[in-house]
């Protein structure tokens, strides 16, 4: 059976940058085992499978797989799938107006708005379906983290920031790093917290490559079958909790750009929106661009 698929580069406006994504459109008869095998075949950080929605008012149900495991939620698959489905299913409407669609994910229903911009890639924004929460678990010491990442213990931590576990659907160990050079030099070795498909590691620093960015980041997810990820929307969603916990932003709206993937030659830009009231995070959003790179069919 021929199963249509497309590949996109997400969190970029240029092909061959950002985070690549495969989206399989025709998924009739595929079970989770077969989807996992197809994701291994693509060998991208994530592959999306589009299924009929449970609620007919929604656009689709999607399942998200890394080469090693299924994820309940991920940001660049959400942005990429929303842009692709709007383009494929309603291109004429999209050319005239922004489209709102809902994707059903294991974490919950995700409301997305897709925009077509003349001369630029498609763009989408979604409200984070689950606000970030701190995970109650022992946090590795700076010495343990440094040993696992090939860093010096005094590279870790800045301002009020210290290592912490947060999740907004997928768990991460967030590691604040003092400098861009230390982030660039990091390399994952033995990371006990990530064993048995445990939390991935998200390094971040205030030193940035491009003017206007708020943070520079890298993500290591070997336990998920993703040695390094060029752009991690689910981490950015959880990072909203880190920002509120340690930077204590004032009430109101805040927009932060996170740059990622530069060390991989895949520069990516994730836009994180925060809505804060009474010093509490009330909502968060993730936005980014996507470009369609290829289309084809799987003979499966």
N, C-alpha and C positions, 0 to 999 in steps of 0.2 A: 504494500500500500504506500502511495506517495503522501508524505506528511509535509506540508508547507512549513518552512521556517524562515526567519529573518535574523540577521545579526545587527546589532547597533553598538555604537560607542556612546557611553552615557557620562554625564557630568563634563561634557565638552561640547564645543560648537564646531570642532574640526574632526574629520575622520582620522583614525589611527592614533588617537589620543584618548584620554578618559578611560573608562572601565568597559571592556567589551562584554556583551551580553548576547546570548542566543534565546530566541523566543520561538517555541514550537506551537503552531496554530492548530493543526489537526491532531487531536489527541485521543480520538475515539479508540477504545479498547486498550489503552495503555494503563498499566497498573504502576504502583510505586517502584517496583523492582525494575521494570522496563524503563521508566523515567530516569532512575538512577544510572542505569547503563548508558542511556543516551547522554546524560550530563557528563559522564566520564568520557564519552566519545568526543564531545565538544571540548572538554577539558578547559573551559573557561571558569572564572570564579563562581558564576551562577548561570543556570539555564532555567528559563520559565516555561511552564506548560499551561496552555490556556484551555480552560474547561467551561462548560455551560454554568451560569450562575445558579445558585440555589434559589435566590430571589430574582424573579424575572425583571424587576426594576433595575437590577444591577447589570454592569457590562459583562463581567466574567468572573469566574473563580480561577485563581492561579495557584499553582504549586511551584515552589522554588527549590532547586537542588544545586549544591556545590558538587564537585566531582566525588565527594565522599559521603555527603549526608543531606537530608532535607532540612530546610530552615523555615520557621514559622513566619518570618518577616525579613525583608531586606530592602534597602533603599534604592539601589540602582536598578534592580529588577522592577520595582514599582514604577519608578520614573520611566524606564525604558518600555515596559509593557503598556503603560497608559499612553505614551506618545505613539507607539506603534498601532495600537488598536484604534485610537482616534484617527490616525492617518489612513489605515486600511479600510475601516468601516464607515467613516464619515468625513472624507477628505473635503468634499464641497462645503459642508457646514463648518469644518475647521478653518477653511480659508476665509470664512465670513465672520466667525465669532469664536470666542473661547468655549471649549466644551468641558462640561463636568461629567465625570463618570466615576463609578464605584467599583473597586476591585475587592473581591472576597479573598482574604488571606487567612491563614491559620491563626494569626494574631487577632483578627477581627476585620471588619469592613473598613476599607481605606478610601476616603473621598479624595479624588484628584481633579485638578483643573489643567487642561492642556491648551497651549496656545501655539499658533503657527505664526512665524515672524518672517516677513519677506527678506530674503537674502541671508537668513540665519537658520540654524537648526530649530527643530521643535523644542518646546520647553514645557515643563510640567511642575506643578507644586502639589504637595499633599499634606494634609494634617496628620501628624503622628497619631496613630490609632490608640496607642497606649503610652501614657506619660512615663518618663523614666523613673526608675526607683533604684535606690542603693541596695545592693545585694548584701545580706547578712552572712558573711563568711570571713575567715581569717585572711587578712591582706598580707601578701609577702612583704618582707622588709626590703629596704632599698638595696641592701647587699645581695639578697636573693634575686631580686629583679635584675640588678646589674650583672650578676654572674650568668643569668640566663640569656641576656641580650648582648653580652660582650661590651659592657659599658663600665664606667667607674661609678661607685655609689654616689659620689658628690655631683654626678651629672643629673641626678634624679631630684625633682622638686624645684619649684620656684614660687615666689610670692606666698600665698596661703595654700597652693596646690600641693597635694600629696597623692600617692597611688590610691586608687579606689576601684571598686567593682560597681558598675551600673548596668542596667538593662532597660531597653524599651521594646523588648520582644526577643532580642538576641543578646547574650551576656558578653561583656568586655571587661578586661582589666585596663583601666586608663592610667597611663604613666606620664606624668609631667616631666619634661626634659628641659634643661637650662638653655641649650643652644641648638641651633640648626646643625652645626657640625657634629654634635653628639648624636642627634637623630639620624643623620646620614651615615654615621659609622656603625650604628646598631645592626646586629645580625642575630637572629634567634638561634639559640642552642637548646639546652635542657630547660624547659619551662614547665615545671610541675603543674601549675595552675591550668595549663591548656591540655593536659592529658585526658584521655577518654572523652574527646570532643568537648572539653571544658572551654572556658571563656577565651576568646581571642584577645590579642594584645594590641592596644591602640596607643601609640606614642604621640605626644603633641608638645609643641613649643610655641611661644609667642614670636620668636624670630621667624620671619617669612621670606620667601623668594620674591613675591610680587607685591607691589604697593597695593594697599586696600584689603589684603587678606588679614584676618584676625589671628589665625593659627595655621601652623604647618604640621602635617601629620603623616604617620605611616601606620599600617595595620598588618600584623602577622597573625595568620590563622591556620597554621599547619595542622592543628587538631581537627579542622573542618575540611582539610584537603586543599587549602588555599595558602600556600607559603607566604605570599604577600599580595595584598589587594590594592589596585590603583585608586579606588574611591569607595568608601564604605558608608552608605547612607544610614544603615541601621546603627552604626557606631555614632554618626553625627546626631541621630535622634537621641540616643542615650547620653551623648555628650552635653545635651541641654541640661541634664541633671547635674553634671560636673560644673558647668558654668555657673548655674544658680547656687550650688553649694559653696563654691570657693571664690567666685568673683562678686557674688551678692549684687547683681544688677538692680538698678532702681526700677520702680514700677513703670510700666509702659511697654512699648514694642522695641525689640532689639533685633538687628539683622547682622549676622556674622558670616563671613566667608571662610571656609576651611579649604586650604590647598593640600592636595595629596597626590601621590603617584609620580612626583618629580624624580625621585631616585630610580624609578623604573622606566623613565623615558615616556610616561603616560600622564602628562600633567592633567589634573582634574580640579574642578572647583565645585564645592558643595555649598549651597546657601542655606544656613540654619536660621530660622525665625523663632523668636521667643516672645511670649506674651506673659508679662509678670504683673501680678497684683498682690499687694500686701506682702511683698518679697517672696511670694510663692509662684512657682511656674504653673500657669493656668492652661497653656496650650503651646505646642511647638509645631513647626512645619519644616519640610525639606523641599528645596527647589533645585532644579538643574536643567541643563539642556541635553539633547540626544540627537544623534544623526544616524540614519539608516545606512548601513555599509554594504550588506549583501542580502540576497534572497535566493531560496532554493527549495529543494525537497529531499527528505530522507526516504529512501526506499526500504521501508520497514513494515 
